């Protein structure tokens, strides 16, 4: 995992209405909490769950994510289930807290948006939680529908997931067919992050008020404001605006 350390002050508008200090991720839940608030705006108490609303078998990093943003509404709350974390249901889906349950000592907490694969994590205990997935059937014809351990820690996996969902959840979304070198004002947030693909497939930067992602060979640009991102990024191919 490549971690870049400098701090930078984001200039408004960043994601929504909040302007704060953002730094490159250290792969911690503390950073995720700061990023979510910096991008989506001030947190309301109703956006998270209380400790008593979460099952005791949930590992601490997931408990913290649900307590901070487990009911944070997305831009179109009517498109999601009641009490669901709308900001985490764009490309892949964080399971509603009410639906969390044990499966042979693991908790299923994430699914691909068409249920092509899911992810589980070992239940809370003395050992560090391990993320498992059955996504490998997509590239391994000989694999069976079984869950295998993934490389990243749970905190690192959640970092790749949250940043991915943030890009795909932007009001404006585009790809770049022939990505240029990133402009000098780009700020790295999370580089060479691992997800379900058994390789470091997720990298993220901020460029002005836009969030730029390289995910499995495709460059995505997401932003919420009216201003078009820097032309130095390359020619945008709009997906949503």
Secondary structure, 3 states (H helix, E strand, C coil): CECCCCEEECCCCCCCCCCCEEECCCCCHHHHHHHHHHHHCCCCHHHCCCHHHCCCCCCHHHHHHHHHHCCCCCCCHHHCCCCCCHHHECCEEECCHHHCCEECCEEEEEEECCCCCEEEEECCCCCCCEEEECHHHHCCCCCCCCCEEEEEEHHHHHHHHHHHHHHHCCCEEEEECCCCCCCCCCEEEEEEEECCCCCEEEEEEEECCEEEEEECCEEEEEECCCCCCCHHHCCEEEEEC
